[in-house]
Amino acid sequence: MHCCHQAALSAIIFLMAGIDYVEPSHAGPERAIEADHRVRRLPPSAFPELPKKINQELERRGCTIPQVPSDKKPHNVISGEFTGKGHTDWAVLCSLNRVSTIVIFRNASEREPLEIAPQADADSLQRGGGTAIEYSRAIEPVGREYILKHYRAYGGPEPAAIDHQGINDSFVGKASVVRYFHAGKWLELTGAD
């Protein structure tokens, strides 16, 4: 009975981590831990487009930027109008102690950045090609058309008046949520399904 209980527990752990379950004889929680340690994380200096003071703030915090293996170009650093029309904001997926948080620098200022959506990097793992377990969280800027298209297709909370961009926070190949700043708080709107 103990072996069956252990197999069920392993299945729950893998499902919670977003990993397709594999029988314990082929893989186990230790594979997920190993995969988490193998996630490619780039230093802020790998993103020359970042303003110098933001780069320095990310380094001061100890941030690294996790990478999805299928995207060969450095990613998970974006700019756009995330906190209001006419703003030039930067958003970075900052991994610190194996937890990634979206850090938003308003008006390209390194002072008092906003932090949203912390998530253990292990929760963003899934089976990639073959038997590989890969990191799969990515952020990208999205506009009004994307937000309304996904709301009409999948429902969810009705978007407020959309006059600037949102941040599409995706579990690559599975689903996403659009993080949209409105009236001083971050809303979670419908993304891809």
N, C-alpha and C positions, 0 to 999 in steps of 0.2 A: 504494500500500500504506500510505503514511503516513496518509492520510485515514481509512482503515478502522481503523488502530491507534488513532488519536486518538478516533474514535467509540466504540470499545470501552472505552478508558480513561475517557472521559466517562461512559459507562453505569455503570462500576464506581464512580466517585466518587459519582454520584447514588444508587446503590443503598446504598452505605455510609452516605450521609447520610440515608437513609430517604425519598428523594424519588423519585416515579415518574419514570422516565427519559423524556426528550423528545429527539428528534433534535437534533443540534448546530445545524442550520440554524434551529431554533425557539427553542432555549435552550441555555445552557452553564453551566459552573461559575461564571461571573461572575454569573449570575442567582441562584445559591445564595448567593454572597457578598453581593449586594445585599439579598436577602431577610433574611439574618442581620443586616445593619445596620439593617433596617427593623423588626425585632422590637420590639414595644411593651414597654418595661421601666419599671415604676413604682418610684418611690422608696419606702422603708419608711414614710414619712410618709403615704402613700396608704392605710395600713391602721391606722385609729385604734383598732382592737381590740387591737393589739399592746401589751404592757406597755411603758412608757416606756423602761426600761433595755435591753430587747431591741431596741427601735427605735434607740436610740442606738448599741448595739453593731453593728447592721447598717449604720448610716450610717458608723461608724468604719471598718468593713471595706471600704466602698465598694460594698456590695451594691445591686443593683436586682432587681426581681422580674418575670421575663418573663411575658407574657400570651398566652393562646391567643385568637385573634381571635373565635372563635365564642362565647366566654363574655364577655358585656359587663360583668359585675360584676368588680371586682378579685378575683383569686384567686391561688392558689399560696402562701398563708399559711394554716396550719391549726393547730388545737389539739386535743389529745386525750390519752389515756393510752398514749403510744407506748413508754415505757421501763419501764412497770410499772403494775399496778393501783393506783389511788388517786393517781397522779401527774398533774399538769396540765402537759403539755409543749406547746411550740410548735415547729412545723416550718415552715421557710421555704425556698422554692426560690430560692437566692441566685445571681444571675448576676454574675460578676466576670470581666472580660476575655473575655467571650463564652463562658465555661464556667459551667454551672449545677451547683450542689452542693446537696443537701438538708442544711440546717443545723438541728440539733435542740437546743433549749434545754430542758434537763431541769428539771422543777419550776419552770418559768417564770423560771429564773435565767440571767442573761447570762454567767455565769462558765463557762468550759470547755465550750462547746457541742460536740456531736458533729457530725462531717461525714461524709456518706456519698454514694455514687453520683455522683461528678463526671462530667459529660458535656458535650462541646462543644455549644453551642447549635445550631450548624449540623447536628449529628446528629439534632436534633429537628424538622427541617423536612420538610414534605411538601406535595404539591399540595393546595390547598384548592379553593374554588369556581372554576370556569373554569380559567384558566392561572396563578392566583396561587400562590405558594409561601409557606406559612405555618408559624409556630411551633406545635408540637403536644405539648409536654410539660406534664403537669399532675399535681399530687399531691392526694390526698384521704384522709381517715381511713376505715378499714374495720374492721369487727368480726369476731368469731368466725364468724357465719353466712356472711358473704361469703367469708372465707378457706376454710372447709370446703366450701362450695358449689363453688368453683372448683377445689379440690383433687379433689373427687369427679368433677367434669366433665372435667378435663384431666390429672389425675395430677400428676407432679412430686414434689418432696421432701415427705415426710409432715410435716405441721405438728406442732410440739411442743404441749404442753398450752397452749391459748390462753386466757389470762386477762386480756388487755388488747388494745388496738387495734394495728393495723399501718398502714403508710403505703402506699397504692396509688399506684405511680409509673407513670403511663401515657403511652403514645404514642397520643394521642387517635384513636379510630376504628380502631386497629390491635391493640394488645396492651398488657399491663401486667405488672408484677411487684409482689408485696406484700413490702415490707421490714418484717421483724418482729424485734424485739429480744428475744433469749432467751439466758440464761446469759452475759451480758456481750458478746455479739456480734450483729451484724445478719445474719439469715437472709434468703435470697431465696426466697419462696414463690410458688406459681402464682397468677397473676392472670387477667385476661381474655385470651382468645385471639382 
